[in-house]
Amino acid sequence: MVHDTFGISCGKVIFGDEVNKRIKNDNINRSKITALDDNDPIFSAVRNMHMTAVFPFLSAKAKSLQASYDKGSNLEQVKDMKEFVSNELRTLKQQHKLLELHICACEVVLEKCKGISSRLTLEHALISGNFDPNEVLAYLEDCMCTQHNQWQILLLACLWSLTQNGIPTKYFNQFRNQYLYAFGHENLAVLHFLGIQGLLIERSIPQLTTVHNVIPIKSQPISSFSKPTFQFLTRRMALLPGNTETTINLRNPDQMRYVFSGVYTPILCEIVNDTINNGWNMEEMKITFGDTVFCDQNCSPNANRQTDNRIRKVILVYFIGGVTYSEIAALTLLAQYNSLRIIIATTNIIHREKFIKELANVSVTSL
């Protein structure tokens, strides 16, 4: 959410006036670059937390700092006061500044995400498949009528299309017409390019019974001309929680799906998880993803090979095309629970709005 709100570049961010004006320091540099790394103890603690756990942590940290200040003010011996000032006071002041900065940043994030609970409810319903298309369209129309960010509107529409293998003709036409009325017909090119990318498409005819419904999933690979649907992938890879699974504790998570509030496990992270436990199985990957899998090496573990438990396993995961901070957080949790070290390499850190703008070819459409 920090990346979506402020934009993180190479592990650094400029919070700007929206955050700095809330800090009680008139001499602050408005364009100061803040490094978001483990040298910042506050950020290091909250970087992979679910948003619902961040404010309780910051509140507890504030109370802890106040207790430390109170401890110093109650000292009576000069020796104790000198030791407190020389050893603890400077650290307390630094932590106080960092805490104030992050609290102010969180306030800005929450203000910009006001009303996000309704959107998240719809997103979760779309992913699970338990949704009313009329409610989704009504929400999108309300956002368009109130001139919400057009790219955020498109992101939700694309999620609808991707999870349902296209938007039914009736709703697709209504959305397209309303979108063009709200933001101008020059955006027709945007919708065109998103359609070419397969992100925002019309489902014009009833879906025929697919091969996955007729032939057992584990025995029939996907043909080279067919792409697996979202519903197929979620079933085969168990990306959605089952009916018997308990609700995940978002403040103390033990499963990767916590990054999406417990409703969905990132597909690439689940591939890494399966590879860790079962090795890379080419046949299984082709059954799931078809001929788009191009790695011919089968690295399933050798049952006769003795593993050296003294050596901590290190795994390199390379994301071609980009990775999200949600996926990074999920893999971090996976590494913790498997006593692994996962090194993540990528061509890009994905920012949602920038990502969809690139796919919509906005440089060509001149928006």
Buried (B, 14 or more C-beta within 10 A) or exposed (E): BBBBBBBBEEEEBBBBEBBBEBBEEEEBEEEEEBEBEEEBBBBEBBBBBBBEBBBEBBEEBBEEBEEBBEEBEEBEEEEEBEBBEEEBBEEBEEBBBBBBBBBBBBBBBBEBBEEBEEBBEBBBBBBBEEBEBEEBBEBBBEBBEEEBEBBBBBBBBBBBBBBBBBBBEEBBEBBBEBBBEBBEEEBEBBBBBBBEBBBBBBBEEEEEEBBBEEEEEEEEBBEEEBEBBBBBBBEBBEBBBEEEEEEBEBEEBEBBBBBBBBBBBBBBBBBBBBBBEEEBBBEBBBBBBBEEBEEEEEEEEEEEEEEEEEEEBEBEBEBEEBBBBBBBBBBBBBBEEBEBEBEBEBEEBBBEBBBBBBBBBBEEBEB
